Every structure is written in structure tokens, then in C-alpha cells.
């Protein structure tokens, strides 16, 4: 890490160093988090943060954008190559804004749409009543089958034919199974509506061919660029060519002003990395690790929602263990294992308490961990959750976590001497 920050603002510099040490020394299992490469971090912290560039490549409102145009066009071209998309807008600041911008492009306030219920694994922006999406549009929630805990396509079809929405939003933040995009396309065609696939969580799996792509089946696709894509925090919209102008107008000037060009440069680097053969192997390992972790946890008596996982995450139902998701997540954090509390389908606990935890393998896989480490992590999770508030056990687990983390170095270049 450069000494300039330490010289100018030692207080912030020390906070940054503390966070580097935390990330190095803990096991990150939050499914939506990952570790960007030093190349991505370097681009993100570059002089491009200085430049205003309202507009689009070669159509700017400010002068001095010749290099800005090059880097944004590079990001667009690489994203198109990655996903096979007809049109890409890399300017959205986040996945939530990307969703909002698609809604703005094709919906009017009060229009009807279908979105996966947050309580069943969906996202806030898919129509939650506490979110802009649910407050602006008439979102009808759909969910999973109570018995299988998998997406209930019969329910989705029935709702689509009854309400005749203008849009079906598909995608999730806590759903461990493959999403059947062709089936959803068929339902949308029958109901006469558009489909937006929000693949923020699975985008890396999609470009590596580990999860089916929504591109052939959906008019619109949104994603974040961190999570499994392992880039900077940001968003992106992919769409069919016929909607290109409408989407671009919705982003700028509709919802955003000047794009964050340092972030767009970091997106370009991320896409470059994702085009490599190593990235595909990495995504395959994410899924292999998730299956190994899920299987090992099942062996310790933990019930997994839907019985397992097809992707990078799993939901652990703690009801039979008689502990809440909140207690479990806090207990694991005390041991240096970072997860998050999460609702399970048909949860009887409140969203702030929950009956489950969500676990994901992208970050641990980035560090080089494989199946043996997943089995050890499952063992440590079991020890922690079967010994709630047992300080001596927590201390033993914490030492095991430090030993495991030390074997998979992360960001040594960012540590100050």
C-alpha cells in the first residue's frame, strides 16, 4: 500500500490496514462477496476518478474524453464477448440501479410485474414493499414450492396468466438451484410479457458455462460486476439490440449523470480476467466447493434448503438445531468465519432474526481452497454451532481458522511493513 495515504491521513490508512488484516485472517463465506485482483483494485484507484464523461463513447458532453472513450468501449466489447449479448451498458453504479433503469425504460408507475419473493430467496429490487420497486410498481410475488423448496413454475404460470404483467423478473440472492430460463420464457410468451433476468449472483457461473445463460431467453439481463465475476462493485445491463437506445436513455440522462470511469476501467479489467481459461476452471471449482461444503454440512446433521445446491451458495435451516440465523452468524463471526443470517422459505422468524444462514464459496475459492478445505470448514462450522457461547471452543476454532487462512495467502502486497 502506498505510503502517501499514511502520510496524509494515518487514521484512514490504519482502518484500511485493519480491514486488509481482517480479510486475510478470516474465512469469507458471504455468498455475495469476493476478492478482486490487485489489477482490478489498481484500475479502481486510478486517475480516471478525476474525469467527468457524461454521455457514451464518442458522444460525450465534455471534452478531454479520448482515453475515457477507449476504456469504456473496451469494457463494452469485452462484456459482449463474455455474455454473447447484442447490447451492453456498463455505466450502472450498482445492480439495484441497473434493475431500476430497466424498469424505468419499459414500465410506468403502477404497471404490474412479477418478482421472486424476498422471503423465498429473491432480492429487494424484485418488488419488496420496502424497496423502490415495490413502492413504484405493482409487483406480484412468486416463490418456491413448500415441499421441494424449488421454484414453483406452476404458481408462476398461474400468476402470469391471471395478472398479465408487463414484466417477469427472474433471479435471486438466496436460491441454491439452477434457474430454468427456457421455462420462464415460455410462460412469458404465453402471458405476453418481457423477461428480466437479474443474474448478479450467478454471472460468473454463466459466462463460464457452469450455469445456463439467460441471454437467449430474456429481453433484459442485469448483473453486478463483483460477486462471482470478481470485479469492482458496480452494475451492468445487457439487452437485445432493439432496446439499446431505450436502455441507454434510461441510464443516462434518465437515472445517472457522469459515469464512474475508474470503476468502468476496473470492470474492463475484470472482463479481461473472466475471458481467460483459468476463470472457467475457477467457476467450476466454486460449484465443486459448494457441493463439497453442502455434503459435509449434511453429514453433521444440518438441513439444507432444497436438499443441496447447484450453484455457489446454500441455505442452512437451523430450526432443528434450535438456534436462530442471527445467533449462528454472530457465533461464527466470533470464530473468524463470516456468513450472514438469512430467511429460509416459509420462515417463522422475522427477517432480522431468521431461521437460517447463507453460505457461499466464491471468496474461499479465489484463495485457492478446494474440497479438503471445504470439509474442514464444515467441521469448524459444526463445532461452533454445536457449542454456542462456549468460549474455549471458539478460541480453538479461531486458531484453526488462522492456520487455514495462513495456508492460502491473500493480498500480501497490501500489508504495510
C-alpha positions in Angstrom: 0.0 0.0 0.0 1.3 3.5 -0.9 2.8 5.5 1.9 1.0 8.7 0.8 -2.3 7.8 2.5 -0.5 7.0 5.7 1.3 10.3 5.5 -1.8 12.4 4.7 -4.4 10.6 6.8 -2.9 8.0 9.1 -6.3 7.4 10.7 -7.9 6.2 7.5 -4.7 4.4 6.5 -4.9 2.3 9.7 -8.5 1.5 9.2 -7.7 0.2 5.7 -4.8 -1.9 7.1 -7.1 -3.3 9.7 -9.6 -4.4 7.0 -6.8 -6.0 5.0 -5.7 -8.0 8.0 -9.3 -9.0 8.7 -9.8 -10.2 5.2 -6.5 -12.1 5.3 -7.2 -13.8 8.6 -10.8 -14.8 8.3 -12.8 -17.3 6.2 -15.2 -15.4 4.0 -18.4 -17.3 3.2 -20.8 -14.5 2.4 -22.2 -15.6 -1.0 -22.2 -12.1 -2.5 -18.6 -11.2 -1.6 -15.3 -12.0 -3.3 -11.7 -10.7 -3.5 -10.9 -8.6 -6.5 -7.4 -8.9 -8.1 -4.7 -6.3 -7.5 -5.1 -5.3 -11.2 -8.8 -4.6 -10.6 -8.0 -2.6 -7.4 -5.3 -0.7 -9.2 -7.7 0.4 -12.0 -10.3 1.3 -9.5 -7.9 3.5 -7.6 -6.7 5.3 -10.8 -6.6 8.8 -12.1 -9.8 8.1 -14.1 -11.7 9.1 -10.9 -10.8 12.7 -12.0 -12.7 12.7 -15.2 -16.3 13.6 -16.0 -17.7 11.8 -19.0 -21.4 12.3 -19.3 -22.8 10.6 -22.4 -21.4 7.5 -24.1 -18.2 6.6 -26.0 -17.6 9.1 -28.8 -20.8 11.0 -27.9 -19.8 13.0 -24.8 -20.9 16.3 -23.3 -17.4 17.1 -22.1 -14.1 17.4 -23.9 -10.9 15.5 -23.0 -12.6 12.1 -23.1 -10.5 10.4 -25.8 -9.0 7.9 -23.4 -12.2 7.6 -21.4 -13.9 6.5 -24.7 -11.3 3.9 -25.3 -11.6 2.3 -21.9 -15.4 2.3 -21.8 -15.6 0.8 -25.3 -13.1 -1.9 -24.2 -15.4 -2.7 -21.3 -18.4 -2.9 -23.6 -16.7 -5.1 -26.2 -15.3 -7.5 -23.6 -18.7 -7.8 -21.9 -20.4 -8.6 -25.2 -17.8 -11.2 -25.9 -18.3 -12.7 -22.4 -22.0 -13.0 -22.4 -22.8 -13.1 -26.1 -25.1 -10.0 -25.7 -26.3 -7.8 -28.5 -26.0 -4.6 -26.4 -24.3 -3.7 -23.1 -24.4 -0.7 -20.9 -21.5 -0.7 -18.4 -22.4 2.6 -16.6 -24.9 1.5 -13.9 -23.4 2.2 -10.5 -24.9 -0.9 -8.9 -27.1 -3.9 -9.5 -30.0 -2.2 -7.9 -29.7 0.8 -10.2 -29.4 -1.5 -13.2 -32.8 -3.0 -12.2 -34.3 0.4 -11.7 -33.1 1.6 -15.0 -34.6 -1.4 -16.8 -37.9 -0.8 -15.0 -37.8 2.9 -15.9 -37.2 2.0 -19.6 -40.2 -0.3 -20.0 -42.6 0.2 -17.2 -44.8 3.1 -16.0 -45.5 3.7 -12.3 -48.3 1.3 -11.3 -47.6 -1.3 -14.0 -47.8 -4.9 -13.0 -44.7 -7.1 -12.8 -43.9 -10.5 -11.2 -40.8 -10.9 -9.0 -39.5 -13.6 -6.7 -40.4 -13.0 -3.1 -37.6 -11.8 -0.9 -38.7 -14.3 1.7 -38.1 -17.1 -0.7 -34.7 -16.0 -2.0 -35.4 -13.1 -4.3 -33.9 -9.6 -4.0 -35.2 -6.3 -2.5 -35.3 -4.8 -6.0 -37.7 -7.5 -7.3 -40.7 -5.9 -5.7 -40.2 -5.9 -2.0 -42.7 -3.4 -0.5 -39.9 -1.6 1.4 -38.0 -1.0 -1.8 -38.5 1.5 -4.6 -39.6 -1.4 -6.9 -42.5 -2.4 -4.7 -43.4 1.2 -4.0 -43.4 2.3 -7.6 -44.8 -0.7 -9.4 -47.5 -3.3 -8.8 -45.2 -6.3 -8.1 -46.9 -9.7 -7.5 -44.5 -12.1 -5.6 -44.0 -15.7 -6.6 -41.9 -18.3 -4.7 -40.8 -21.8 -4.2 -42.9 -25.0 -3.7 -43.3 -25.8 0.0 -42.4 -29.4 -0.4 -39.4 -29.2 -2.8 -38.3 -25.7 -1.9 -37.6 -25.2 -5.6 -39.0 -22.5 -7.9 -42.8 -23.2 -8.3 -43.2 -22.8 -12.1 -46.9 -23.8 -11.9 -47.5 -21.0 -9.5 -45.5 -18.6 -11.6 -47.5 -19.5 -14.7 -50.9 -19.2 -12.9 -49.9 -15.7 -11.6 -48.7 -14.6 -15.0 -51.9 -15.7 -16.8 -54.1 -14.2 -14.1 -52.4 -10.8 -13.7 -50.9 -10.4 -17.3 -47.8 -8.5 -16.1 -45.7 -6.4 -18.4 -42.6 -7.9 -17.0 -41.4 -11.1 -15.2 -38.3 -10.6 -13.1 -36.3 -13.8 -12.5 -33.2 -14.2 -10.4 -32.3 -14.5 -6.8 -30.0 -13.7 -4.0 -30.5 -16.8 -1.9 -31.7 -19.6 -4.2 -29.3 -22.6 -4.5 -30.7 -24.3 -7.6 -30.4 -23.9 -11.4 -32.9 -21.4 -12.9 -34.9 -22.7 -15.8 -34.8 -19.8 -18.2 -36.4 -21.6 -21.1 -39.5 -22.5 -19.0 -39.8 -18.9 -17.8 -39.6 -17.7 -21.4 -42.4 -20.0 -22.3 -44.6 -18.6 -19.5 -43.8 -15.0 -20.5 -44.7 -15.8 -24.1 -48.0 -17.3 -23.0 -48.7 -14.2 -20.9 -47.4 -11.7 -23.4 -44.7 -10.0 -21.4 -41.0 -9.3 -21.2 -38.4 -11.1 -19.0 -35.6 -9.5 -17.0 -33.1 -11.9 -15.6 -31.1 -10.5 -12.7 -28.0 -12.7 -12.6 -26.0 -10.7 -10.1 -25.1 -13.8 -8.1 -24.5 -16.2 -10.9 -23.0 -14.0 -13.6 -19.5 -15.6 -13.3 -21.0 -19.1 -13.4 -23.0 -18.1 -16.6 -20.0 -16.8 -18.5 -18.0 -19.9 -17.6 -20.9 -22.2 -18.8 -21.4 -23.6 -15.3 -25.0 -22.2 -15.2 -27.3 -21.9 -18.2 -27.3 -18.4 -19.8 -30.4 -16.3 -19.8 -29.3 -14.3 -22.9 -31.2 -16.3 -25.5 -34.4 -16.2 -23.4 -34.6 -12.7 -21.9 -35.0 -9.3 -23.4 -33.1 -7.8 -20.5 -30.3 -9.1 -18.2 -28.8 -7.2 -15.2 -25.9 -8.0 -13.1 -23.4 -6.7 -10.6 -19.8 -6.9 -11.5 -18.5 -8.1 -8.2 -19.7 -11.4 -6.6 -18.8 -14.3 -8.9 -17.5 -12.0 -11.6 -14.8 -10.9 -9.1 -14.6 -7.3 -10.3 -15.3 -3.9 -8.8 -18.6 -3.1 -7.0 -20.9 -1.9 -9.9 -23.7 -2.9 -12.2 -24.3 -3.6 -15.9 -27.3 -4.1 -18.2 -27.4 -6.4 -21.2 -30.3 -6.3 -23.7 -31.4 -7.1 -27.2 -30.4 -4.6 -29.8 -34.0 -3.3 -30.3 -34.0 -2.0 -26.7 -30.5 -0.5 -26.8 -31.5 3.1 -27.3 -34.3 2.9 -24.7 -31.9 1.4 -22.1 -29.1 3.8 -22.7 -31.6 6.7 -22.3 -32.9 5.3 -19.0 -29.3 5.1 -17.6 -28.2 8.5 -18.9 -29.7 11.0 -18.7 -32.6 9.2 -17.1 -31.1 8.0 -13.8 -27.5 8.9 -13.7 -25.1 11.7 -14.5 -21.4 11.2 -15.0 -20.3 7.6 -15.0 -17.7 6.4 -12.6 -14.9 5.9 -15.1 -12.4 4.4 -12.6 -15.0 1.7 -11.9 -15.7 1.2 -15.6 -11.9 0.7 -16.1 -11.9 -1.8 -13.3 -14.9 -3.6 -15.0 -12.8 -3.8 -18.2 -10.0 -5.5 -16.3 -12.5 -7.9 -14.6 -13.9 -8.8 -18.0 -10.4 -9.4 -19.4 -9.7 -11.8 -16.5 -13.1 -13.5 -17.0 -12.2 -14.2 -20.6 -9.3 -16.4 -19.6 -9.4 -20.3 -19.4 -8.4 -20.0 -15.7 -11.6 -18.2 -14.9 -13.7 -21.0 -16.2 -11.8 -23.5 -14.1 -12.2 -21.1 -11.1 -16.0 -21.1 -11.6 -16.2 -24.8 -11.9 -14.3 -25.1 -8.6 -16.7 -22.7 -6.9 -19.6 -25.1 -7.7 -17.5 -28.2 -6.8 -16.6 -26.5 -3.5 -20.2 -25.6 -2.8 -21.3 -29.2 -3.3 -18.5 -30.4 -1.0 -19.4 -27.9 1.7 -23.1 -28.8 1.5 -22.4 -32.5 1.6 -20.1 -32.2 4.6 -22.6 -30.0 6.5 -25.4 -32.5 5.8 -23.1 -35.1 7.3 -23.0 -33.1 10.5 -26.8 -33.1 10.7 -27.6 -29.7 9.1 -30.7 -29.5 6.9 -30.1 -27.7 3.6 -32.9 -25.9 1.9 -34.0 -27.9 -1.2 -31.6 -30.6 -0.1 -28.4 -29.1 -1.5 -27.0 -26.8 -4.1 -26.4 -26.5 -7.9 -24.5 -23.2 -7.7 -22.2 -21.2 -5.5 -24.4 -20.9 -2.4 -26.5 -22.9 0.1 -29.1 -22.1 2.7 -28.8 -23.9 6.0 -32.0 -24.4 8.0 -31.2 -24.2 11.7 -34.7 -24.8 13.0 -34.0 -28.3 14.3 -30.8 -27.0 15.9 -32.9 -24.6 18.0 -30.7 -21.6 17.2 -31.6 -18.6 15.0 -29.7 -17.4 12.0 -28.8 -14.2 13.9 -27.2 -16.2 16.7 -25.4 -18.5 14.3 -23.9 -15.8 12.1 -22.7 -13.9 15.2 -21.2 -17.0 16.7 -19.4 -17.9 13.5 -18.1 -14.4 13.2 -16.6 -14.7 16.7 -14.7 -17.7 15.4 -13.5 -15.9 12.3 -16.0 -17.5 9.9 -18.0 -14.8 8.1 -21.5 -15.7 6.9 -24.9 -13.9 7.1 -28.2 -14.7 8.7 -30.9 -15.4 6.0 -34.6 -16.2 5.8 -35.5 -19.6 4.7 -38.7 -20.2 2.7 -41.8 -20.0 4.9 -39.7 -18.8 7.8 -41.4 -18.3 11.1 -38.8 -15.9 12.4 -38.5 -12.2 11.5 -36.1 -11.0 8.7 -33.9 -9.5 11.5 -33.6 -12.9 13.3 -34.3 -15.6 10.6 -34.1 -19.4 10.9 -31.1 -19.8 8.5 -27.7 -18.8 7.4 -26.5 -18.4 3.8 -23.1 -19.7 2.9 -21.2 -19.2 -0.4 -17.8 -20.4 -1.8 -16.6 -17.7 -4.3 -14.2 -15.9 -1.9 -12.7 -19.0 -0.4 -12.3 -20.5 -3.9 -10.5 -17.3 -5.0 -7.9 -18.0 -2.3 -7.3 -21.5 -3.8 -9.3 -23.6 -1.3 -10.7 -26.9 -2.6 -12.7 -29.8 -1.4 -10.5 -30.8 1.6 -10.7 -27.2 2.9 -14.5 -27.3 2.5 -14.7 -30.4 4.7 -12.6 -28.7 7.3 -14.7 -25.5 7.2 -17.8 -27.6 7.6 -16.3 -29.3 10.6 -15.4 -25.9 12.2 -18.9 -24.6 11.5 -20.4 -27.7 13.2 -18.1 -27.3 16.2 -19.1 -23.6 16.6 -22.9 -24.1 16.2 -23.0 -27.1 18.4 -21.1 -25.2 21.2 -22.9 -21.8 21.2 -21.2 -19.4 23.7 -18.5 -21.9 24.6 -15.5 -19.5 24.7 -12.9 -22.2 24.9 -14.2 -23.9 21.8 -14.5 -20.6 19.9 -10.8 -19.9 20.7 -9.8 -23.3 19.4 -11.8 -22.7 16.2 -10.3 -19.2 15.8 -6.8 -20.7 15.9 -7.8 -23.3 13.3 -9.1 -20.5 11.1 -5.9 -18.6 11.3 -3.9 -21.7 10.4 -6.1 -22.4 7.4 -6.1 -18.8 6.2 -2.3 -18.6 6.5 -2.0 -21.5 4.1 -3.9 -19.5 1.4 -2.2 -16.1 1.3 -4.3 -13.0 0.3 -3.0 -9.5 -0.6 0.5 -9.7 1.0 1.3 -6.6 -1.2 -1.3 -4.5 0.6 0.2 -5.0 4.1 2.4 -2.2 5.4 5.8 -3.1 6.8 
